[in-house]
Amino acid sequence: MTRTSLVFLIFTAALCAGPARAQQAPAAPAAQAAALLEQGQPQQAYDLMLARHKADAADPDAAFLLAQAAARLGRHDEAASLYEGMLAANPALPRVRLELAREYAALGRTDKAIEQFQAVMKNSPPPLVGENIARYMGAMKKQKSWNARASLGYVYDTNVNAGPTADSVLMFGLPFTLSADSKEKSGSGYNFGTGAGWMGGIGRGAALQADAQYSRTSYVDLKPFDSDVLSFSAGPTLQKKNYMLSLPLLYEYVLIGHKSYSYSYGAAPQAMVPLGENWSLNSGFVLQKKTYYVGGGARDGGVWSFSAGAKYRYAQDAFLQATYRHGYEGTKEDYLDNNSDGLTLGWYTAMPWGLSLYLAPGFSYTRYAEAEAAYDDARKDKQYTAVANLSRGFGRVSAALGYTFTRNDSNLGLYDYVRGQLTAQASLSF
């Protein structure tokens, strides 16, 4: 059952059940708050009714409109608490029970939502309301706590091995001509991915989540650069009045050229804070321990990164976002230790014919701690990226065409390269 269908149900119920305080005209502040909600200004309505509710907690109009505004601001836990308080004072409010059921559903508390719907049904609501409630409860009971997906696509890469653009590079102060194997190589092949996720509510806006994914990229003529990635994540998620927190534990295993390359494990706490209906802030922290099967253990060590960003949804199906990231990699060799800073901008919008477009330019700057043996200067990379993705959904199937451009501008010629990756992919969710 979609959120739109639920809104329709509540709207229908409102027509039949009447306001929270029947046959009584609301006071001027309540009328003003109701008008603000109609005009799409929930924050102003919330501020107005919060002051009124603090002055008179027993006023059902103030409590009801405050809960309505809180719900539209994404503060479902707060809205549910307000509705619960109203029902504790007066259980004979079917409209409030319907709204409470809506908030329970938004919080993932399906059993509690069904309980409230059943309480309304016991009072013999109008036929249309009863039919809508029965339909919605049936849909909720059928909702799966798990999901699965699979994808298959074509990939073309102009520089599979991230080879340098120059034919020769300076090492030990002398020019060295690169072998054919070291120069950039283009190739095509396929990518395949599959995964499954599960979520289970544990009450009061808290849930447990788990996800497993496997992906493969295989090239026709460049098998040594084939990659396989297997990853797992699991942990709790908590959604409260005005924030959401998650704390997944991570594990990843990587093969390159069909040989074990690395594995890592760690944690990635994340937080999201909605600021009204249009703005939200998000941040995340990743801490991992990485071990490599190649290189004699020189790159073994820890990786951590911090990211923070803002997202502005300027239309129902369009948004802008900006994300800053700082990271550090510590290894067993100083010349491999590095710090990086990056900024990514993103723009998503719906287009005609059911298409969606996503564009994301980015820049990062990575500094290595010490120079490699063959160089006098420590490595410094400025990387410019641009991502474009055009997609369309067809029910459970979606199709996407994507292109990623990378320009790694390094002070060391061996790491200076240009790369373009084109993908065409179809995905199935079930």
N, C-alpha and C positions, 0 to 999 in steps of 0.2 A: 504494500500500500504506500503510495507516494505521499509526500507532505501536502501536495495540492489536494489530493483526495481527502486527507484529514481536515484541511481547512474547510473544504466543502461540507464535510460532515458537521463540523462545529458551527458553521454558518447556518446550516439547516436546523440544527438543534436550537440555535439561538432564536430563530424565528418562532419555533414552536414552544420553547421552554420559557422565554422571556428573560429579562435582565435579572441580575442577582437580587435586587430589591424591587419586587414587582409593584406596579401601580404607584410608583413614587418618582416624581421628576427629580433628576439629579441636581445637586447644587451647582453654582456657576463654575467653580474650579474643576469639578468632575466633567461637566459639559465641555470645558475647554480642553481637558486632557483627552476626552473621547475624540474631539475634533483633530487634535494633534496626531493621534494614532491613525485616523482616517487619512491625514495628509502625509503620512509616512515619516513622522518625526517622533519616534519612540523615546529618544533621549530626553527631549523637552517634556514629553508627557511623564516620563519617569521622575524627573526632577520635581515637577509640579506635584505629583501624587505622593512622592516620598515625604515631602514636607507635611502634606495633609495627613498622611498615615501616621507620622510621628506625633502629630498633634492629637489625633483621635484614632487609636488602633482599632476601636470597635466599629468604625464607619465602614460598612461593606462596600460602598461605592469606591472609596479610596483604595481599599485593599484589592478589589477586583481590577480596577484600572491600573494600579501599580503592578500587579501580577501580569496583566496583558502587556504592559510596556517592557517588563523584565524579560518575558518570553521572546519578544521581538528583538531584544538586544542579545539574545543567546544565553541569558541567565536562567536556565531552566530549573536549576535547583532552587533558586530564590523564588521563582514563580510557583513551583510546587509547594514550597513551605507556606506561602501566602494562601494558596487555595486550601491547604490542609487546615490552616488556622480558621478560615471561614467556615469550613465544614464542621470543625469541632464546636464552633459557636452555634451553628444552625445546619444540621444534616440535610434539611429539606431544600437543597439548592441543586437541582439537576444540571443546570447550566455550568455551575462551578465544578461538579463532578466530571462533566465532559471535558472541561478545560484541564482539570487535574490529570485525567487520563491521557490527554495530549502531551502534557509535560512528562509524565512517567514514560511514555513511549519515546520521547526525545532523549530521555536519560538512559534508555535501554532497559528500563524496568518493566518488561512486558507483562509479567504476572500481575504487578500492581495496576497496570493500565487496564487489563482485562477485568480485574476485580472491580474497578470503578465503573466500567461499562456495564457490568452485570448488575451493579447496584442501581443504575439508572433503569435498566430493563425491568427490574422488579416492581417499579412504580408505574408500569404500563404507559410508556411514552407514546406520542402520536405515531401512527403506523410508519410514516416516512422516516422518522428519527430511529425507530426500532429496526427498520430494514438496514439503514446505514450503519448502525452500531453492530448488528449481526455480521454484515459484510466485512466491516473493518476488523472485528475480533477474529473472524475466520482467516483473514489475510495475515494478522499478527501471529496466529498460531502456526501458520505455514512458513513464516519467515525462517530462513536458514541461519544458523549461527556460523556457517562456514561458507567459503567461496573458493572457486578454482578457476584457473585461466590457462590458456595456451596460446602461443603465437608462432608464426612461421613467416620468414621474410627473406628478401634478397638484399645483399650488401655489396657495394663497390667502394673500394678504398684506394685513393691515389698514392698513399704512402703507408703501407701496412706496417713496415718496420721502423717508422719514424726516422728514416735515413736523412742525412744532411743534404742540403741543396747543392753544396759545392762538390767538385770532383776531388779536391785535395784540402787538407786541413793542417794547421800548425800543431806540432807536438814536439816537446823538448826543444822548442825554438826553431824547428826545421819543418819544411813542407813535406807532408806524406800524401801520396796518391791513394785514394780509397779503392778497395777492391770492389768488384761487382756486387758481392754479397753485402757490402756495407752501405751501398748507395740505396736511394729510395726505390721501393718496389711497389707497383700497383697490382691489385688483384681483386677478384670477385668471388663470391660464394654465397652461403646462406647463414641465417641466424635462426635459432630455435630457442624458445623459452617456455617454461611451464612453472606453475606454482599453485599453492593453496594456502588459505588463511582461515583462522578460526577466532571467534570472539565470544566470550561468555560473561554476562553481567554478574556482579557479586554484590550489588546493592548500593544505593545512595550515590549514583553517578559513577561508580567504579566498575571496571571490567578487566578481564584478562585477555590478552591477544597473543596469537602465535602465527608465524608465517614461515613458509619454506619456499625457496625458489631455486631453479636450475636453469642456466642459460648456456648456449653453445654458439660460437661463431666459427665456421669452417670455410676455408678458402680452397678453391679448385686446385691451384698450382703452388700454393705456399703453405703446405701442411705444418712446417715448423712454427708458424704463427697462429695456428688454431688455438682457440681458448675455450675452456670450460670453467664455469663458476657455479659453485654450490653454496647457498647461504641460508642461515636460519636466524630468526629473531623471535623473542618471546618476552613478555613482561606485562606489568599492570598499566592501566590508563585510568586517569581520574578527571572527571569533568565537574567543576563546581560553578558557583554563581557567575564568576567573570574570568575564568581561566580554565585551561585544560593542560594536564601534565601527563607525560608518559615516560616509562623507564624500561625500554627494551634491552635485553642482553643479546649480543650478536656473536655469530660465528660464520667464518667464510673460508672456503677451500678453493684454491685456484690451480688449474693445470694449464700449461702453455706447451703447444706441440705435443699434446697427449702425455706429458710428463708432469709429475708433481712440481709445482712452482713455489707456492706459499700457502700458509694458513694463518688466520688471525682470529682473535676473540676479544670481546670487550663489552662496553656499555655505551648507550647513546641517549641520555635523558633529553627530553624536548619539552618546550612550553609554548602555549599559544594563548594570547590574551585578546579577546575581541574588544574593539573600541567602537561601540555603536553597530549599526547594520552594515557600514561600508568599510570600516578600517579594522585591521587586526595586526598585532605584533607577534612575532615568533622568534624563538631562539633555540639553539641546540648545542650540545656538547658531546663530542665523540672521543672516547678513550679506548685504544686498542693495543694489544700486544701482537706483534707480527714476527713470524718465523719463515725464513726462506730455505728452500731445499737446494738452491744454487748459490754460488759465490762464496762458499766456505763460511757462511754465517756472518759475513761482513755487514749485511743490511739488517740483521736481526735487531729488534729493539722495540721501542714504543712510538706510537703516533697519537697525537691529540689535536683536536681542532674545535674552534668555537665559531658559531655563526649567529647572526642576528639580522632580522629583516622586517620590513613592513609591507603590507598588502592592502591595496585600495580597490574595492569592487565598485566601479562607477556605473555599472549596469548589471542586470540580472545574470547575464552571460558574458561578462567582460571584466577584466581586472588588470591592474598594473602592480608590479612588485619589485622590490630591490632587496638584495641580500649581500651582506658583507661577511667574509670568512677569514679567520686567521688560523694557521696550522703550524705544527712543529713535528718534525720527525727526528728521533734520536736513534742512532745506530752504534755499532761497535767501532766505526771508523769516522774520524772527524770530517773528512772530506765528503762524506755522505749525509752528515747532519744538515738539516736545512729548516729555514723559516719561510712561510709564505703568507701573502695577503692577497685577497681577491674580492672583486665586486661583480655581481651579476644582476642585470636588469631583465625583467620579463614582462611580456605583454600577451594576453590571451583574449580572443574575441570570437564570438559566433559569427558566421557568415551565411550568405544565401545558400539554398539547396542543402541545408543540414551540415555544412562544413564548419570546421573550427580551425583557427590559425593560432599558433604559438610562436613567438619570436623571442630570442634571449641572447643578446650580446654580453660578452664578459671579458674581464681583464684580471690577470694575476701576476704577481711578482714574487719569484722564489730566489732566496739567497742561501748559498751553501757556506758552511762554517770555515772551511779551509780549502786550499788548492789541491788538486790531484797531482800525483807525482809527475805527470807529463806537462804540467802548466805552471806558470808563475802566478796566475790570478785565480782566485776562487770563482767557481761557476755562478753566474747570475742569469736567470731566465725571465724574460717578459713574455707572457703568453696572451695572445688575443684570440678569442673564440666567438663564433656566431652560430646559433642554432635556429633552424626554421623547421616547423612541423605542421603539416596540413593533414587533418583527419576527418573522418566521418563515421558515424555509427549506423548500424543496420540491425537494431534489436540487440541480440547478444553478440553479434559480430561487429567489429570495427576495423577500418582500414586506415593506414597512415603512410604518408610519404614524408621523409625527413632528410635534412642535409645539415652536416656539421662541418664548419671550417675552423681550422686551427693554424695559427702562425706562432711558432715558438721562436722568439728572437733572443738568442743566447749570445753571450760574449765569447763562448767557445764554439768554434765552427762545427765540431763533432755533434753538437746538440741543437744546431740551428736548422729548423725544417719547416715545411709547409705541408699541410695534410687536409684532404677533403674526403668526407664519408657520406655516401648516399645510401639510404635504406628505403625499401618498400615492404610493408609488413601488414599482415592480417592477424587479428586477435579474436579469440573466442572466450567468453566468460560464461560460467555455469555454476 
